[in-house]
Amino acid sequence: TLAERTNLAGVRHILLVLSGKGGVGKSTLSTELALALQNAGKRVGILDVDLCGPSIPRMLRVQDSAVHQCDSGWVPVFVGQDKAIALMSIGFLLERPDDAVVWRGPKKNALIKQFVTDVAWGDLDFLIVDTPPGTSDEHISTVEALRPYQLLGAILVTTPQ
């Protein structure tokens, strides 16, 4: 649809951050990469699709923020003194930041698709997508939802153990 095209139309590069297991630092790397790119003068967004452990809002100290609606969908939370990083996370949609998300695949997949199509990102140089651990349905849903767009690529986070 037209709305799907327009919400990611202003995003120049999409970068997935993946790993085969949890606890390797995907969210930390996503956050640090966003801050480094923003520091280099780039316009950056972070899409936190780690539905069971949305830690980026806490890392960026915006866990108490709320997401609002606009004509073209959800308005991401803008982070930092200059509001230069746009962030969307399920953490903003929970009653309490520490609530557990216990959903079956179809509901998770629908939310991921909605995050890809219904967030009003505006013009970004980079959209960093922080994924959950492993290689699950969420990863397939994310990649399939992003397939029509120009993907820059993926960063695979590994540890030596």
ZATI-72071 format. One line per field, with one value per atom (N, C-alpha, C, CB): x, y, z negated; atom name; chain; residue in three letters. Coordinates in steps of 0.2 Angstrom, whole numbers, padded with zeros to 4 digits. Glycine has a CB too. Example, Ala and Ser with C-alpha at 12.3 -4.5 7.8 and 13.67 -1.06 7.14 Angstrom:
2
x c(0066, 0062, 0066, 0057, 0064, 0068, 0064, 0070)
y c(-0028, -0022, -0016, -0022, -0011, -0005, 0000, -0003)
z c(-0039, -0039, -0039, -0045, -0035, -0036, -0039, -0029)
name c(N, CA, C, CB, N, CA, C, CB)
chain c(A, A, A, A, A, A, A, A)
resn c(ALA, ALA, ALA, ALA, SER, SER, SER, SER)
***
This chain:
161
x c(0004, 0000, 0004, -0005, 0001, 0005, 0008, 0000, 0004, 0007, 0013, 0002, 0013, 0019, 0025, 0018, 0024, 0030, 0032, 0028, 0028, 0030, 0033, 0024, 0031, 0035, 0042, 0031, 0044, 0051, 0054, 0052, 0051, 0053, 0059, 0048, 0059, 0064, 0070, 0062, 0070, 0076, 0081, 0073, 0087, 0092, 0095, 0097, 0097, 0100, 0096, 0107, 0095, 0092, 0098, 0086, 0099, 0104, 0101, 0110, 0102, 0099, 0105, 0096, 0104, 0109, 0106, 0110, 0110, 0107, 0113, 0106, 0110, 0115, 0112, 0117, 0116, 0113, 0111, 0118, 0112, 0111, 0110, 0116, 0107, 0106, 0112, 0100, 0112, 0117, 0123, 0118, 0124, 0130, 0131, 0130, 0126, 0127, 0124, 0134, 0119, 0115, 0113, 0110, 0109, 0106, 0111, 0101, 0116, 0122, 0125, 0127, 0127, 0130, 0125, 0131, 0119, 0114, 0114, 0107, 0114, 0113, 0120, 0112, 0125, 0132, 0133, 0138, 0131, 0131, 0127, 0129, 0121, 0116, 0119, 0109, 0122, 0125, 0131, 0127, 0135, 0141, 0139, 0146, 0134, 0132, 0129, 0127, 0125, 0122, 0128, 0117, 0133, 0138, 0142, 0143, 0142, 0145, 0141, 0147, 0135, 0131, 0125, 0135, 0124, 0119, 0112, 0121, 0107, 0100, 0099, 0095, 0097, 0097, 0091, 0103, 0088, 0082, 0084, 0076, 0081, 0082, 0075, 0086, 0074, 0068, 0070, 0065, 0067, 0069, 0063, 0069, 0065, 0060, 0061, 0060, 0066, 0067, 0061, 0074, 0055, 0049, 0049, 0044, 0053, 0053, 0058, 0055, 0063, 0068, 0069, 0074, 0065, 0066, 0070, 0059, 0077, 0081, 0083, 0087, 0082, 0085, 0082, 0084, 0075, 0073, 0076, 0065, 0078, 0081, 0088, 0081, 0092, 0099, 0099, 0102, 0094, 0094, 0090, 0091, 0088, 0085, 0078, 0090, 0074, 0068, 0062, 0068, 0064, 0059, 0052, 0062, 0051, 0045, 0041, 0046, 0044, 0041, 0035, 0046, 0031, 0025, 0025, 0018, 0022, 0022, 0015, 0023, 0015, 0009, 0007, 0009, 0001, -0001, -0001, -0009, 0000, -0001, -0004, 0006, -0005, -0009, -0006, -0010, 0001, 0004, 0006, 0010, 0004, 0005, 0008, 0010, 0012, 0015, 0021, 0018, 0022, 0027, 0032, 0025, 0039, 0044, 0046, 0050, 0049, 0051, 0058, 0052, 0059, 0065, 0070, 0064, 0076, 0081, 0086, 0083, 0089, 0095, 0093, 0099, 0098, 0097, 0094, 0103, 0097, 0095, 0090, 0101, 0087, 0081, 0083, 0075, 0089, 0092, 0091, 0099, 0089, 0088, 0081, 0093, 0078, 0071, 0071, 0067, 0067, 0067, 0059, 0070, 0058, 0052, 0054, 0048, 0050, 0051, 0044, 0056, 0043, 0037, 0038, 0037, 0043, 0044, 0040, 0051, 0038, 0034, 0027, 0035, 0025, 0018, 0016, 0017, 0020, 0019, 0016, 0025, 0012, 0009, 0015, 0004, 0019, 0025, 0031, 0025, 0037, 0043, 0045, 0049, 0044, 0047, 0042, 0049, 0036, 0031, 0034, 0024, 0032, 0034, 0029, 0034, 0032, 0028, 0028, 0031, 0022, 0021, 0016, 0018, 0018, 0014, 0016, 0014, 0011, 0012, 0015, 0006, 0017, 0020, 0016, 0022, 0010, 0006, 0005, -0001, 0004, 0004, 0010, 0001, 0016, 0022, 0024, 0028, 0022, 0024, 0019, 0022, 0013, 0009, 0012, 0002, 0014, 0017, 0023, 0019, 0028, 0034, 0032, 0038, 0027, 0025, 0022, 0019, 0018, 0016, 0021, 0011, 0026, 0032, 0035, 0037, 0036, 0039, 0035, 0041, 0029, 0024, 0021, 0019, 0020, 0016, 0020, 0011, 0026, 0030, 0032, 0036, 0031, 0032, 0040, 0028, 0044, 0052, 0054, 0056, 0051, 0054, 0060, 0055, 0064, 0071, 0076, 0073, 0079, 0084, 0090, 0082, 0096, 0102, 0102, 0108, 0101, 0101, 0095, 0108, 0092, 0088, 0091, 0081, 0092, 0096, 0090, 0101, 0090, 0085, 0088, 0081, 0086, 0089, 0084, 0089, 0086, 0082, 0083, 0084, 0078, 0079, 0084, 0072, 0086, 0091, 0089, 0093, 0094, 0092, 0090, 0087, 0087, 0085, 0077, 0089, 0073, 0066, 0061, 0063, 0055, 0050, 0050, 0043, 0052, 0053, 0058, 0055, 0063, 0068, 0066, 0075, 0062, 0059, 0054, 0056, 0050, 0045, 0048, 0040, 0053, 0057, 0060, 0062, 0063, 0067, 0061, 0071, 0056, 0051, 0047, 0046, 0046, 0043, 0047, 0041, 0054, 0059, 0061, 0065, 0060, 0062, 0061, 0059, 0055, 0054, 0059, 0047, 0062, 0066, 0074, 0065, 0077, 0085, 0088, 0088, 0090, 0094, 0101, 0092, 0104, 0111, 0115, 0114, 0112, 0115, 0113, 0122, 0118, 0117, 0123, 0114, 0123, 0129, 0127, 0131, 0132, 0131, 0135, 0132, 0132, 0136, 0138, 0132, 0144, 0146, 0151, 0149, 0151, 0156, 0160, 0152, 0166, 0170, 0168, 0177, 0163, 0162, 0159, 0158)
y c(-0006, 0000, 0006, 0000, 0012, 0018, 0020, 0024, 0019, 0020, 0016, 0019, 0010, 0006, 0009, -0001, 0011, 0014, 0020, 0015, 0025, 0031, 0031, 0036, 0027, 0027, 0025, 0022, 0021, 0019, 0022, 0011, 0026, 0029, 0034, 0033, 0037, 0042, 0039, 0047, 0032, 0028, 0026, 0022, 0028, 0026, 0020, 0032, 0018, 0011, 0008, 0012, 0001, -0003, -0008, -0006, -0008, -0012, -0017, -0008, -0024, -0028, -0030, -0035, -0031, -0033, -0040, -0028, -0045, -0052, -0056, -0056, -0061, -0066, -0073, -0064, -0078, -0085, -0086, -0090, -0082, -0083, -0076, -0087, -0077, -0071, -0069, -0072, -0063, -0060, -0059, -0065, -0058, -0056, -0049, -0060, -0045, -0038, -0034, -0036, -0038, -0035, -0028, -0039, -0027, -0021, -0015, -0022, -0017, -0013, -0010, -0016, -0015, -0013, -0009, -0020, -0011, -0006, 0001, -0010, 0001, 0008, 0012, 0007, 0009, 0012, 0014, 0007, 0010, 0011, 0017, 0005, 0017, 0023, 0029, 0022, 0029, 0035, 0037, 0034, 0033, 0034, 0037, 0028, 0034, 0037, 0044, 0032, 0045, 0051, 0057, 0051, 0054, 0059, 0061, 0055, 0056, 0058, 0062, 0051, 0064, 0069, 0065, 0073, 0059, 0055, 0055, 0048, 0055, 0054, 0047, 0058, 0045, 0038, 0036, 0036, 0030, 0027, 0020, 0027, 0018, 0012, 0008, 0011, 0003, -0001, -0007, -0004, -0008, -0013, -0018, -0010, -0024, -0029, -0035, -0031, -0034, -0039, -0038, -0037, -0042, -0041, -0044, -0045, -0049, -0051, -0048, -0059, -0044, -0041, -0034, -0045, -0029, -0023, -0018, -0019, -0019, -0015, -0008, -0019, -0007, 0000, 0006, 0000, 0006, 0012, 0013, 0011, 0008, 0009, 0011, 0003, 0009, 0011, 0018, 0006, 0020, 0027, 0032, 0028, 0029, 0033, 0036, 0038, 0032, 0035, 0030, 0037, 0025, 0020, 0022, 0015, 0029, 0031, 0035, 0036, 0035, 0039, 0035, 0040, 0039, 0036, 0037, 0039, 0033, 0033, 0036, 0026, 0041, 0044, 0042, 0052, 0043, 0042, 0049, 0039, 0048, 0054, 0051, 0057, 0055, 0053, 0047, 0059, 0047, 0041, 0036, 0044, 0035, 0030, 0032, 0025, 0028, 0029, 0034, 0023, 0039, 0043, 0040, 0051, 0039, 0036, 0041, 0034, 0038, 0043, 0046, 0039, 0052, 0055, 0056, 0062, 0054, 0053, 0058, 0046, 0060, 0064, 0071, 0063, 0075, 0082, 0086, 0085, 0083, 0086, 0082, 0087, 0077, 0073, 0070, 0077, 0068, 0066, 0059, 0068, 0055, 0047, 0046, 0043, 0043, 0041, 0033, 0041, 0032, 0025, 0022, 0025, 0016, 0013, 0006, 0012, 0005, -0002, -0004, -0001, -0010, -0013, -0011, -0021, -0009, -0006, 0000, -0005, 0004, 0009, 0008, 0014, 0002, 0000, -0005, -0004, -0006, -0010, -0006, -0015, -0009, -0005, -0003, -0010, -0008, -0007, -0009, -0010, -0006, -0007, -0015, -0003, -0017, -0024, -0030, -0025, -0028, -0033, -0038, -0030, -0044, -0049, -0049, -0056, -0051, -0052, -0059, -0048, -0062, -0069, -0070, -0073, -0070, -0070, -0076, -0064, -0079, -0084, -0080, -0088, -0084, -0082, -0077, -0088, -0079, -0074, -0067, -0077, -0066, -0060, -0056, -0060, -0060, -0056, -0054, -0061, -0059, -0057, -0051, -0063, -0051, -0045, -0039, -0046, -0039, -0033, -0030, -0034, -0035, -0034, -0030, -0040, -0033, -0030, -0023, -0035, -0022, -0016, -0011, -0016, -0013, -0009, -0007, -0012, -0011, -0009, -0005, -0016, -0006, -0002, 0004, -0006, 0004, 0010, 0015, 0006, 0015, 0020, 0025, 0017, 0032, 0037, 0039, 0043, 0036, 0037, 0044, 0032, 0046, 0053, 0051, 0058, 0056, 0055, 0053, 0062, 0047, 0044, 0042, 0038, 0042, 0039, 0032, 0043, 0030, 0023, 0021, 0022, 0015, 0012, 0006, 0011, 0006, 0000, -0004, 0002, -0011, -0015, -0020, -0019, -0019, -0024, -0030, -0020, -0036, -0041, -0046, -0046, -0050, -0055, -0060, -0058, -0063, -0068, -0074, -0071, -0077, -0084, -0083, -0087, -0088, -0087, -0090, -0092, -0086, -0088, -0085, -0086, -0086, -0083, -0075, -0084, -0072, -0065, -0062, -0062, -0066, -0064, -0065, -0068, -0070, -0072, -0066, -0079, -0065, -0059, -0053, -0059, -0051, -0045, -0044, -0044, -0049, -0049, -0049, -0055, -0053, -0053, -0046, -0058, -0043, -0036, -0031, -0034, -0032, -0027, -0028, -0026, -0034, -0036, -0031, -0043, -0028, -0023, -0017, -0021, -0016, -0010, -0011, -0007, -0006, -0007, -0009, 0000, -0015, -0017, -0015, -0024, -0012, -0011, -0018, -0006, -0021, -0028, -0029, -0028, -0034, -0036, -0036, -0043, -0035, -0036, -0042, -0030, -0047, -0053, -0053, -0060, -0053, -0052, -0059, -0048, -0060, -0067, -0066, -0071, -0071, -0071, -0078, -0071, -0078, -0084, -0090, -0082, -0090, -0096, -0101, -0095)
z c(0000, 0000, 0000, -0006, 0001, 0001, -0005, 0004, -0011, -0018, -0019, -0023, -0017, -0018, -0015, -0016, -0008, -0005, -0008, 0003, -0010, -0012, -0019, -0012, -0024, -0030, -0030, -0035, -0025, -0025, -0019, -0025, -0015, -0009, -0010, -0005, -0016, -0018, -0021, -0022, -0022, -0025, -0020, -0030, -0021, -0015, -0016, -0015, -0022, -0024, -0030, -0025, -0029, -0035, -0037, -0033, -0043, -0046, -0051, -0048, -0050, -0055, -0060, -0052, -0066, -0071, -0074, -0077, -0072, -0074, -0078, -0067, -0081, -0084, -0085, -0091, -0086, -0086, -0093, -0084, -0098, -0105, -0109, -0109, -0115, -0119, -0123, -0123, -0125, -0130, -0127, -0135, -0120, -0117, -0116, -0110, -0117, -0116, -0110, -0116, -0107, -0101, -0103, -0099, -0109, -0110, -0112, -0116, -0115, -0117, -0110, -0121, -0106, -0099, -0095, -0095, -0095, -0091, -0094, -0092, -0101, -0104, -0103, -0111, -0104, -0102, -0095, -0105, -0091, -0083, -0082, -0079, -0084, -0083, -0086, -0086, -0092, -0095, -0091, -0102, -0088, -0084, -0078, -0083, -0074, -0068, -0069, -0065, -0074, -0076, -0077, -0082, -0081, -0082, -0076, -0087, -0071, -0064, -0060, -0061, -0062, -0059, -0055, -0054, -0056, -0052, -0056, -0051, -0052, -0055, -0056, -0051, -0062, -0064, -0068, -0069, -0066, -0070, -0072, -0065, -0078, -0080, -0081, -0087, -0078, -0078, -0083, -0071, -0089, -0094, -0093, -0101, -0089, -0088, -0093, -0081, -0098, -0103, -0108, -0107, -0106, -0109, -0117, -0106, -0118, -0125, -0129, -0125, -0127, -0131, -0128, -0132, -0128, -0125, -0129, -0123, -0128, -0133, -0131, -0135, -0124, -0122, -0125, -0114, -0126, -0130, -0136, -0131, -0140, -0146, -0145, -0150, -0140, -0139, -0137, -0133, -0133, -0131, -0136, -0124, -0142, -0147, -0145, -0150, -0141, -0139, -0140, -0131, -0145, -0146, -0149, -0151, -0151, -0153, -0148, -0159, -0142, -0136, -0133, -0131, -0130, -0127, -0119, -0130, -0116, -0108, -0107, -0105, -0102, -0100, -0093, -0101, -0091, -0084, -0080, -0084, -0074, -0069, -0063, -0067, -0058, -0052, -0048, -0047, -0049, -0045, -0050, -0042, -0056, -0060, -0067, -0057, -0070, -0076, -0075, -0080, -0080, -0080, -0085, -0083, -0082, -0087, -0092, -0083, -0098, -0103, -0101, -0110, -0102, -0100, -0106, -0096, -0105, -0110, -0110, -0110, -0116, -0117, -0117, -0111, -0119, -0120, -0114, -0122, -0108, -0102, -0098, -0097, -0102, -0099, -0092, -0098, -0091, -0085, -0083, -0084, -0088, -0087, -0088, -0091, -0083, -0083, -0085, -0076, -0090, -0093, -0094, -0100, -0091, -0092, -0095, -0085, -0101, -0104, -0107, -0110, -0108, -0112, -0119, -0111, -0121, -0128, -0130, -0130, -0124, -0125, -0126, -0120, -0124, -0123, -0129, -0117, -0133, -0139, -0145, -0142, -0149, -0155, -0160, -0159, -0161, -0165, -0161, -0172, -0162, -0158, -0159, -0159, -0165, -0166, -0165, -0173, -0162, -0160, -0155, -0157, -0156, -0151, -0145, -0155, -0139, -0133, -0132, -0127, -0133, -0132, -0126, -0138, -0120, -0114, -0110, -0110, -0106, -0101, -0095, -0100, -0091, -0084, -0080, -0080, -0079, -0074, -0077, -0073, -0084, -0087, -0086, -0094, -0088, -0087, -0080, -0089, -0075, -0068, -0066, -0064, -0068, -0066, -0069, -0069, -0075, -0078, -0074, -0086, -0073, -0069, -0062, -0068, -0059, -0052, -0053, -0049, -0059, -0060, -0062, -0066, -0066, -0067, -0060, -0072, -0056, -0049, -0045, -0045, -0045, -0041, -0044, -0038, -0050, -0053, -0058, -0057, -0057, -0061, -0056, -0065, -0058, -0054, -0055, -0055, -0052, -0053, -0050, -0050, -0045, -0042, -0038, -0047, -0037, -0033, -0038, -0030, -0037, -0041, -0036, -0045, -0038, -0035, -0036, -0036, -0042, -0045, -0049, -0048, -0048, -0053, -0055, -0049, -0062, -0065, -0068, -0070, -0066, -0069, -0073, -0063, -0080, -0085, -0086, -0092, -0084, -0084, -0090, -0078, -0091, -0097, -0096, -0099, -0102, -0101, -0096, -0108, -0093, -0090, -0083, -0093, -0080, -0073, -0073, -0068, -0075, -0076, -0071, -0083, -0072, -0068, -0067, -0070, -0073, -0073, -0067, -0079, -0067, -0062, -0055, -0062, -0053, -0047, -0045, -0046, -0050, -0049, -0048, -0055, -0051, -0051, -0044, -0056, -0042, -0035, -0029, -0034, -0030, -0025, -0025, -0026, -0030, -0030, -0027, -0037, -0028, -0025, -0018, -0030, -0016, -0009, -0004, -0007, -0003, 0002, 0002, 0002, -0004, -0005, -0004, -0012, -0003, -0002, -0008, 0001, -0009, -0015, -0014, -0017, -0019, -0019, -0020, -0024, -0025, -0027, -0034, -0026, -0037, -0044, -0047, -0044, -0054, -0058, -0063, -0063, -0062, -0066, -0072, -0062, -0078, -0085, -0087, -0090, -0088, -0091, -0097, -0085, -0101, -0106, -0106, -0113, -0109, -0108, -0112, -0110, -0116, -0120, -0116, -0126)
name c(N, CA, C, CB, N, CA, C, CB, N, CA, C, CB, N, CA, C, CB, N, CA, C, CB, N, CA, C, CB, N, CA, C, CB, N, CA, C, CB, N, CA, C, CB, N, CA, C, CB, N, CA, C, CB, N, CA, C, CB, N, CA, C, CB, N, CA, C, CB, N, CA, C, CB, N, CA, C, CB, N, CA, C, CB, N, CA, C, CB, N, CA, C, CB, N, CA, C, CB, N, CA, C, CB, N, CA, C, CB, N, CA, C, CB, N, CA, C, CB, N, CA, C, CB, N, CA, C, CB, N, CA, C, CB, N, CA, C, CB, N, CA, C, CB, N, CA, C, CB, N, CA, C, CB, N, CA, C, CB, N, CA, C, CB, N, CA, C, CB, N, CA, C, CB, N, CA, C, CB, N, CA, C, CB, N, CA, C, CB, N, CA, C, CB, N, CA, C, CB, N, CA, C, CB, N, CA, C, CB, N, CA, C, CB, N, CA, C, CB, N, CA, C, CB, N, CA, C, CB, N, CA, C, CB, N, CA, C, CB, N, CA, C, CB, N, CA, C, CB, N, CA, C, CB, N, CA, C, CB, N, CA, C, CB, N, CA, C, CB, N, CA, C, CB, N, CA, C, CB, N, CA, C, CB, N, CA, C, CB, N, CA, C, CB, N, CA, C, CB, N, CA, C, CB, N, CA, C, CB, N, CA, C, CB, N, CA, C, CB, N, CA, C, CB, N, CA, C, CB, N, CA, C, CB, N, CA, C, CB, N, CA, C, CB, N, CA, C, CB, N, CA, C, CB, N, CA, C, CB, N, CA, C, CB, N, CA, C, CB, N, CA, C, CB, N, CA, C, CB, N, CA, C, CB, N, CA, C, CB, N, CA, C, CB, N, CA, C, CB, N, CA, C, CB, N, CA, C, CB, N, CA, C, CB, N, CA, C, CB, N, CA, C, CB, N, CA, C, CB, N, CA, C, CB, N, CA, C, CB, N, CA, C, CB, N, CA, C, CB, N, CA, C, CB, N, CA, C, CB, N, CA, C, CB, N, CA, C, CB, N, CA, C, CB, N, CA, C, CB, N, CA, C, CB, N, CA, C, CB, N, CA, C, CB, N, CA, C, CB, N, CA, C, CB, N, CA, C, CB, N, CA, C, CB, N, CA, C, CB, N, CA, C, CB, N, CA, C, CB, N, CA, C, CB, N, CA, C, CB, N, CA, C, CB, N, CA, C, CB, N, CA, C, CB, N, CA, C, CB, N, CA, C, CB, N, CA, C, CB, N, CA, C, CB, N, CA, C, CB, N, CA, C, CB, N, CA, C, CB, N, CA, C, CB, N, CA, C, CB, N, CA, C, CB, N, CA, C, CB, N, CA, C, CB, N, CA, C, CB, N, CA, C, CB, N, CA, C, CB, N, CA, C, CB, N, CA, C, CB, N, CA, C, CB, N, CA, C, CB, N, CA, C, CB, N, CA, C, CB, N, CA, C, CB, N, CA, C, CB, N, CA, C, CB, N, CA, C, CB, N, CA, C, CB, N, CA, C, CB, N, CA, C, CB, N, CA, C, CB, N, CA, C, CB, N, CA, C, CB, N, CA, C, CB, N, CA, C, CB, N, CA, C, CB, N, CA, C, CB, N, CA, C, CB, N, CA, C, CB, N, CA, C, CB, N, CA, C, CB, N, CA, C, CB, N, CA, C, CB, N, CA, C, CB, N, CA, C, CB, N, CA, C, CB, N, CA, C, CB, N, CA, C, CB, N, CA, C, CB, N, CA, C, CB, N, CA, C, CB, N, CA, C, CB)
chain c(A, A, A, A, A, A, A, A, A, A, A, A, A, A, A, A, A, A, A, A, A, A, A, A, A, A, A, A, A, A, A, A, A, A, A, A, A, A, A, A, A, A, A, A, A, A, A, A, A, A, A, A, A, A, A, A, A, A, A, A, A, A, A, A, A, A, A, A, A, A, A, A, A, A, A, A, A, A, A, A, A, A, A, A, A, A, A, A, A, A, A, A, A, A, A, A, A, A, A, A, A, A, A, A, A, A, A, A, A, A, A, A, A, A, A, A, A, A, A, A, A, A, A, A, A, A, A, A, A, A, A, A, A, A, A, A, A, A, A, A, A, A, A, A, A, A, A, A, A, A, A, A, A, A, A, A, A, A, A, A, A, A, A, A, A, A, A, A, A, A, A, A, A, A, A, A, A, A, A, A, A, A, A, A, A, A, A, A, A, A, A, A, A, A, A, A, A, A, A, A, A, A, A, A, A, A, A, A, A, A, A, A, A, A, A, A, A, A, A, A, A, A, A, A, A, A, A, A, A, A, A, A, A, A, A, A, A, A, A, A, A, A, A, A, A, A, A, A, A, A, A, A, A, A, A, A, A, A, A, A, A, A, A, A, A, A, A, A, A, A, A, A, A, A, A, A, A, A, A, A, A, A, A, A, A, A, A, A, A, A, A, A, A, A, A, A, A, A, A, A, A, A, A, A, A, A, A, A, A, A, A, A, A, A, A, A, A, A, A, A, A, A, A, A, A, A, A, A, A, A, A, A, A, A, A, A, A, A, A, A, A, A, A, A, A, A, A, A, A, A, A, A, A, A, A, A, A, A, A, A, A, A, A, A, A, A, A, A, A, A, A, A, A, A, A, A, A, A, A, A, A, A, A, A, A, A, A, A, A, A, A, A, A, A, A, A, A, A, A, A, A, A, A, A, A, A, A, A, A, A, A, A, A, A, A, A, A, A, A, A, A, A, A, A, A, A, A, A, A, A, A, A, A, A, A, A, A, A, A, A, A, A, A, A, A, A, A, A, A, A, A, A, A, A, A, A, A, A, A, A, A, A, A, A, A, A, A, A, A, A, A, A, A, A, A, A, A, A, A, A, A, A, A, A, A, A, A, A, A, A, A, A, A, A, A, A, A, A, A, A, A, A, A, A, A, A, A, A, A, A, A, A, A, A, A, A, A, A, A, A, A, A, A, A, A, A, A, A, A, A, A, A, A, A, A, A, A, A, A, A, A, A, A, A, A, A, A, A, A, A, A, A, A, A, A, A, A, A, A, A, A, A, A, A, A, A, A, A, A, A, A, A, A, A, A, A, A, A, A, A, A, A, A, A, A, A, A, A, A, A, A, A, A, A, A, A, A, A, A, A, A, A, A, A, A, A, A, A, A, A, A, A, A, A, A, A, A, A, A, A, A, A, A, A, A, A, A, A, A, A, A, A, A, A, A, A, A, A, A, A, A, A, A, A)
resn c(THR, THR, THR, THR, LEU, LEU, LEU, LEU, ALA, ALA, ALA, ALA, GLU, GLU, GLU, GLU, ARG, ARG, ARG, ARG, THR, THR, THR, THR, ASN, ASN, ASN, ASN, LEU, LEU, LEU, LEU, ALA, ALA, ALA, ALA, GLY, GLY, GLY, GLY, VAL, VAL, VAL, VAL, ARG, ARG, ARG, ARG, HIS, HIS, HIS, HIS, ILE, ILE, ILE, ILE, LEU, LEU, LEU, LEU, LEU, LEU, LEU, LEU, VAL, VAL, VAL, VAL, LEU, LEU, LEU, LEU, SER, SER, SER, SER, GLY, GLY, GLY, GLY, LYS, LYS, LYS, LYS, GLY, GLY, GLY, GLY, GLY, GLY, GLY, GLY, VAL, VAL, VAL, VAL, GLY, GLY, GLY, GLY, LYS, LYS, LYS, LYS, SER, SER, SER, SER, THR, THR, THR, THR, LEU, LEU, LEU, LEU, SER, SER, SER, SER, THR, THR, THR, THR, GLU, GLU, GLU, GLU, LEU, LEU, LEU, LEU, ALA, ALA, ALA, ALA, LEU, LEU, LEU, LEU, ALA, ALA, ALA, ALA, LEU, LEU, LEU, LEU, GLN, GLN, GLN, GLN, ASN, ASN, ASN, ASN, ALA, ALA, ALA, ALA, GLY, GLY, GLY, GLY, LYS, LYS, LYS, LYS, ARG, ARG, ARG, ARG, VAL, VAL, VAL, VAL, GLY, GLY, GLY, GLY, ILE, ILE, ILE, ILE, LEU, LEU, LEU, LEU, ASP, ASP, ASP, ASP, VAL, VAL, VAL, VAL, ASP, ASP, ASP, ASP, LEU, LEU, LEU, LEU, CYS, CYS, CYS, CYS, GLY, GLY, GLY, GLY, PRO, PRO, PRO, PRO, SER, SER, SER, SER, ILE, ILE, ILE, ILE, PRO, PRO, PRO, PRO, ARG, ARG, ARG, ARG, MET, MET, MET, MET, LEU, LEU, LEU, LEU, ARG, ARG, ARG, ARG, VAL, VAL, VAL, VAL, GLN, GLN, GLN, GLN, ASP, ASP, ASP, ASP, SER, SER, SER, SER, ALA, ALA, ALA, ALA, VAL, VAL, VAL, VAL, HIS, HIS, HIS, HIS, GLN, GLN, GLN, GLN, CYS, CYS, CYS, CYS, ASP, ASP, ASP, ASP, SER, SER, SER, SER, GLY, GLY, GLY, GLY, TRP, TRP, TRP, TRP, VAL, VAL, VAL, VAL, PRO, PRO, PRO, PRO, VAL, VAL, VAL, VAL, PHE, PHE, PHE, PHE, VAL, VAL, VAL, VAL, GLY, GLY, GLY, GLY, GLN, GLN, GLN, GLN, ASP, ASP, ASP, ASP, LYS, LYS, LYS, LYS, ALA, ALA, ALA, ALA, ILE, ILE, ILE, ILE, ALA, ALA, ALA, ALA, LEU, LEU, LEU, LEU, MET, MET, MET, MET, SER, SER, SER, SER, ILE, ILE, ILE, ILE, GLY, GLY, GLY, GLY, PHE, PHE, PHE, PHE, LEU, LEU, LEU, LEU, LEU, LEU, LEU, LEU, GLU, GLU, GLU, GLU, ARG, ARG, ARG, ARG, PRO, PRO, PRO, PRO, ASP, ASP, ASP, ASP, ASP, ASP, ASP, ASP, ALA, ALA, ALA, ALA, VAL, VAL, VAL, VAL, VAL, VAL, VAL, VAL, TRP, TRP, TRP, TRP, ARG, ARG, ARG, ARG, GLY, GLY, GLY, GLY, PRO, PRO, PRO, PRO, LYS, LYS, LYS, LYS, LYS, LYS, LYS, LYS, ASN, ASN, ASN, ASN, ALA, ALA, ALA, ALA, LEU, LEU, LEU, LEU, ILE, ILE, ILE, ILE, LYS, LYS, LYS, LYS, GLN, GLN, GLN, GLN, PHE, PHE, PHE, PHE, VAL, VAL, VAL, VAL, THR, THR, THR, THR, ASP, ASP, ASP, ASP, VAL, VAL, VAL, VAL, ALA, ALA, ALA, ALA, TRP, TRP, TRP, TRP, GLY, GLY, GLY, GLY, ASP, ASP, ASP, ASP, LEU, LEU, LEU, LEU, ASP, ASP, ASP, ASP, PHE, PHE, PHE, PHE, LEU, LEU, LEU, LEU, ILE, ILE, ILE, ILE, VAL, VAL, VAL, VAL, ASP, ASP, ASP, ASP, THR, THR, THR, THR, PRO, PRO, PRO, PRO, PRO, PRO, PRO, PRO, GLY, GLY, GLY, GLY, THR, THR, THR, THR, SER, SER, SER, SER, ASP, ASP, ASP, ASP, GLU, GLU, GLU, GLU, HIS, HIS, HIS, HIS, ILE, ILE, ILE, ILE, SER, SER, SER, SER, THR, THR, THR, THR, VAL, VAL, VAL, VAL, GLU, GLU, GLU, GLU, ALA, ALA, ALA, ALA, LEU, LEU, LEU, LEU, ARG, ARG, ARG, ARG, PRO, PRO, PRO, PRO, TYR, TYR, TYR, TYR, GLN, GLN, GLN, GLN, LEU, LEU, LEU, LEU, LEU, LEU, LEU, LEU, GLY, GLY, GLY, GLY, ALA, ALA, ALA, ALA, ILE, ILE, ILE, ILE, LEU, LEU, LEU, LEU, VAL, VAL, VAL, VAL, THR, THR, THR, THR, THR, THR, THR, THR, PRO, PRO, PRO, PRO, GLN, GLN, GLN, GLN)
***
